[in-house]
Amino acid sequence: MNVEVFTTPTCEDCRNFKKFLSEHHIPFNEFNIADHPEHADTLFNRTGKRLVPTIFINNQVFFGFVFNRQEIEKQLLV
């Protein structure tokens, strides 16, 4: 399983998602778009948006954790 998350340091939903992943021992790659503008460009090229958290699970994209939590849990907790 491949999990990628695009974040910023001030994003509460980002922190909640990373906490969820840590609690379930799910490895992930984090891309901080505030500290690394090139990650923001990558995110925009992949989605046409610069929203955080943007979550990719095996290349399926979710914009936000709270609003998509049920579907994300289905993908990750199988």
C-alpha positions as CSV (number, residue, x, y, z in Angstrom):
1,M,0.0,0.0,0.0
2,N,1.3,3.4,-0.9
3,V,0.1,6.4,1.2
4,E,1.1,10.0,0.4
5,V,-0.1,13.1,2.1
6,F,0.4,16.7,1.2
7,T,0.4,18.9,4.3
8,T,1.2,22.3,5.9
9,P,2.4,22.7,9.5
10,T,-0.7,24.7,10.5
11,C,-3.3,22.3,9.1
12,E,-5.3,20.6,11.9
13,D,-6.8,18.1,9.5
14,C,-3.3,17.1,8.4
15,R,-2.2,16.5,11.9
16,N,-5.3,14.4,12.6
17,F,-4.6,12.3,9.6
18,K,-1.0,11.8,10.5
19,K,-2.0,10.8,14.0
20,F,-4.5,8.3,12.6
21,L,-1.8,6.8,10.5
22,S,0.7,6.6,13.4
23,E,-1.9,5.0,15.7
24,H,-2.6,2.3,13.1
25,H,1.2,1.9,12.3
26,I,0.6,2.8,8.6
27,P,3.7,4.0,6.8
28,F,3.3,7.1,4.7
29,N,5.2,9.8,2.8
30,E,4.6,13.4,3.8
31,F,5.1,16.3,1.4
32,N,5.1,19.7,3.2
33,I,4.0,22.3,0.7
34,A,4.7,25.3,3.0
35,D,8.3,24.5,3.4
36,H,8.9,23.0,0.0
37,P,7.1,25.0,-2.8
38,E,8.1,22.3,-5.3
39,H,5.7,19.9,-3.5
40,A,2.9,22.5,-4.0
41,D,3.7,22.4,-7.7
42,T,3.7,18.6,-7.8
43,L,0.3,18.6,-6.0
44,F,-1.1,21.1,-8.5
45,N,0.2,19.1,-11.4
46,R,-1.4,15.9,-10.1
47,T,-4.8,17.4,-9.0
48,G,-5.2,20.9,-10.3
49,K,-5.6,22.0,-6.7
50,R,-3.4,23.1,-3.7
51,L,-5.6,21.8,-0.9
52,V,-4.3,20.2,2.3
53,P,-4.5,17.6,3.3
54,T,-4.5,15.9,-0.1
55,I,-4.2,12.2,0.5
56,F,-3.2,9.6,-2.1
57,I,-3.9,6.0,-1.3
58,N,-2.6,3.8,-4.1
59,N,-3.1,6.8,-6.4
60,Q,-6.7,7.3,-5.3
61,V,-7.1,10.9,-4.2
62,F,-8.9,12.3,-1.2
63,F,-9.2,16.0,-0.4
64,G,-9.4,16.3,3.4
65,F,-9.4,13.6,6.1
66,V,-12.5,14.5,8.2
67,F,-14.9,14.6,5.2
68,N,-13.5,11.4,3.8
69,R,-12.6,9.5,6.9
70,Q,-15.1,6.6,6.4
71,E,-13.8,5.9,2.9
72,I,-10.2,6.3,3.9
73,E,-10.7,3.9,6.8
74,K,-12.1,1.4,4.3
75,Q,-9.0,1.7,2.1
76,L,-6.5,1.5,5.0
77,L,-8.0,-0.8,7.6
78,V,-8.7,-3.8,5.4
